[in-house]
Every structure is written in C-alpha cells, then in structure tokens.
Amino acid sequence: MFKQAYQNIDEDVLNASPLKFVLLLYRGALDSIASARRYLRLGDIRARSRSISKAMLIVTELSLSLNKKEDLELSRNLAALYAYIETLLIKANFEQCDPPLEEAERLLGILVEAWETCAQPAPPAPAAPSQPETHQSVSCAY
C-alpha cells in the first residue's frame, strides 16, 4: 500500500539526500494534516479520513526510518513523539474534532523547523589573521 502511494514521485524526490527526504516527509505530513483540518471544517468525512490516513503513513515511515544505532536516546524520544502524534491522528479521526489535528500539526511544525536548521550549511570558519596584530600597551599612570 505504501509503495503504491509513491508511484508518482518526481525526480527530485528520487534524488533527494536523506536529510532532504526527511524534510519532504515532514512537509507531506503537514500538508495532509492541513487538508484534514480543511475537510473537517467542510464536513467531508471521506476526504478527512483519507488525509489523516496519509499523514499516519508518513509518520509511521518517519518512525521506521529512525537510526537506532547512531543515537539510541534520540531515536527513542522521536519514536515516542511519533507514536503520540499517531495517537492524536487516530483520536482526530475517531472523534472528528480539530484539537488533536492542531496539536499534531504544531508538533510536526516544531520538528520540521529543527530539521531545517540542521539542513542549513554551517557558517564558514573565521579566517586566521595573516599577520599577528600588534597592540599598544595602555597605562593608567600619569
């Protein structure tokens, strides 16, 4: 099922770095949640359910892609957060209410901001002075 959802992926996604791919997944989840909120307001149950299901698939994929060998504590924390977000999405779908969608959107928004910060190139290191600076000594004696 997940494979079928990604049959129409464009070339940018296929050639994305792992970091860019994670950002694309977050954006997809956020877009799906925004759509679910819109469909909830419109009373379109089927479209709302479809959007929530898509967001859940993406969050599940993010959870499955965690690298537990690199940073076990970070992986555990993210896995717990993803599980909580999935619970919010299930609640929103079952109760047909907006607050869980709003909270899931807020949490994913915080995460995407953090990942975007990681994706920014590091600032260049300051250049070493070519010649040692000379300073005049200062004295307070008269």
C-alpha positions in Angstrom: 0.0 0.0 0.0 2.8 2.4 0.9 4.6 1.6 -2.3 1.5 2.4 -4.4 1.2 5.8 -2.7 4.6 6.8 -4.0 4.4 5.5 -7.6 4.1 9.1 -9.0 7.1 10.5 -7.3 9.1 13.1 -9.3 12.8 13.0 -10.0 13.6 15.5 -7.1 12.3 13.1 -4.5 14.1 10.1 -6.0 17.4 12.0 -6.0 17.0 13.7 -2.6 19.6 13.4 0.1 18.4 11.6 3.2 18.1 14.9 5.0 16.0 16.5 2.2 13.9 13.3 2.1 13.1 13.6 5.8 12.1 17.3 5.2 9.9 16.2 2.3 8.2 13.6 4.5 7.5 16.2 7.2 6.1 18.6 4.6 3.9 15.9 3.3 2.6 15.1 6.8 1.9 18.7 7.5 0.1 19.2 4.1 -2.0 16.1 4.9 -2.9 17.4 8.3 -3.8 20.8 6.9 -6.0 19.1 4.3 -7.7 17.0 7.0 -8.4 20.2 9.0 -9.9 21.8 6.0 -12.1 18.8 5.2 -13.2 18.6 8.8 -14.5 22.1 8.6 -16.2 21.3 5.3 -17.8 18.1 6.7 -16.2 15.9 4.1 -15.7 12.8 6.1 -14.1 10.6 3.4 -11.6 13.2 2.4 -10.7 14.0 6.0 -10.2 10.3 6.7 -8.0 9.9 3.6 -5.8 12.9 4.6 -5.4 11.6 8.2 -4.5 8.2 6.9 -1.9 9.7 4.6 -0.4 11.7 7.5 -0.3 8.5 9.6 1.5 6.6 6.8 4.1 9.3 6.7 4.6 9.5 10.4 4.9 5.7 10.5 7.6 5.9 7.8 9.5 8.5 9.8 9.3 6.2 12.8 10.5 3.2 10.9 13.4 5.1 9.4 15.0 6.1 12.8 18.6 5.1 13.1 18.7 3.4 16.5 22.4 2.5 16.1 23.6 6.1 15.9 21.8 7.8 18.8 19.6 5.4 20.8 18.2 8.1 23.2 17.3 10.5 20.3 15.7 7.6 18.4 13.6 6.6 21.5 12.5 10.1 22.1 11.5 10.6 18.4 9.7 7.2 18.3 7.7 8.2 21.4 6.8 11.5 19.9 5.8 9.9 16.6 3.6 7.4 18.5 2.0 10.3 20.3 1.3 12.1 17.0 -0.2 8.9 15.6 -2.5 8.7 18.7 -3.5 12.3 18.1 -4.3 11.5 14.4 -6.4 8.4 15.4 -8.3 10.5 18.0 -9.0 13.2 15.5 -10.3 10.7 13.0 -12.4 8.8 15.5 -13.8 11.9 17.4 -14.0 14.1 14.2 -12.5 17.0 16.1 -9.8 19.6 15.3 -7.8 20.0 18.6 -5.8 16.7 18.1 -5.0 17.7 14.5 -3.9 21.1 15.6 -1.6 19.6 18.2 -0.1 17.1 15.7 0.4 19.9 13.2 2.1 22.1 15.9 4.5 19.2 17.0 5.4 18.3 13.4 6.0 22.0 12.7 8.5 22.2 15.6 10.3 19.1 14.3 10.5 20.4 10.7 12.0 23.7 11.9 14.6 21.7 13.8 15.4 19.6 10.7 15.5 22.7 8.5 18.1 24.2 10.9 20.2 21.0 10.6 19.9 21.3 6.8 21.4 24.8 6.7 25.1 24.9 5.8 27.5 25.6 8.6 28.8 29.2 8.6 32.4 29.5 7.3 35.1 29.4 9.9 36.7 32.8 10.6 39.9 33.3 8.6 43.1 33.3 10.5 44.8 36.7 10.6 47.6 36.9 8.0 49.8 38.9 10.4 49.9 39.0 14.1 48.1 42.0 15.4 50.1 44.5 17.5 48.7 46.3 20.4 50.0 49.3 22.2 50.1 48.9 25.9 47.8 51.2 27.9 48.8 52.6 31.2 46.7 54.5 33.7 49.7 56.0 35.4 50.4 59.7 34.8 
